[in-house]
Amino acid sequence: MKKIIIANWKLNPPTATKAISLAGAIERGIKKIRKAEAVIAPPSLYMRDVGRVLRRARLGAQNIFWEDSGAFTGEISASMLVSLGAQYVIIGHSERREYFHETDQEINGKIRRALKGGLSVVLCVGERDRSKEKFLQFVKQQILAGLKKIPRVYSKKIIIAYEPIWAIGTGDPVSPDDLYEMTLYIRRILFDLFGKKAAHTMRVVYGGSVSSKNAASFLSVEGVDGLLVGGASLDARDFVDIVRSASFL
Ligand code: 13P
């Protein structure tokens, strides 16, 4: 399976014009890279404009609501995202859990709605602090709660992103050894949830201080199928280099 590199632009860049030009620069850079997949998740307000520029890269969203229509001021539905050409949605990012108080139950509702709407889901999980021995249990609980009662048929459309909070935006990523251990652990949970085949074939990706310099060290860890990139995805050259390094593995 091809590695997948997902750009999470978060609340950047500041204007639609800049978003279009960043997407254009990334597209030009990845045009000839066939052996890796790229997804760009811009702020939802830019999705239409960015979607028009994308050819090789797929379009993703950073959030979704758990209902598809109704009196929910300010929210964004699966149908709306699909109508703009989105194929992926990031759900349960630690920043949404922290600043918008998203609960596991809400995250589960969002995942269900996204899957029903035909989107692929990138479920983010990860501990705040490794010093507590219970961090493995914490990650397990996030996965189990997020994927509660999701039928196995959807497993192909779910990517688990391991993004430890302490590694996000700090320049201090996880070590490849610890990532290997965590990936095995996550696949064990997926085995219990969805069975053997799904546990092997579902994608598990890493996020947290990924750069063009360290990307290959994570991508070469067995069981790691891609990366979720924050800061470095705002620099076209860096992001293209990361996608290129994925195509060599
Ligand atoms: P950084 O790559 O900036 O550490 O952010 C990671 C992230 O949160 C991606 O979702």
Residues whose N, C-alpha, C, O or C-beta is under 5 A from the ligand:
A	BS01	13P	N8 A167 I168 G169 T170 G207 G208 S209 V210 L228 V229 G230 G231 A232
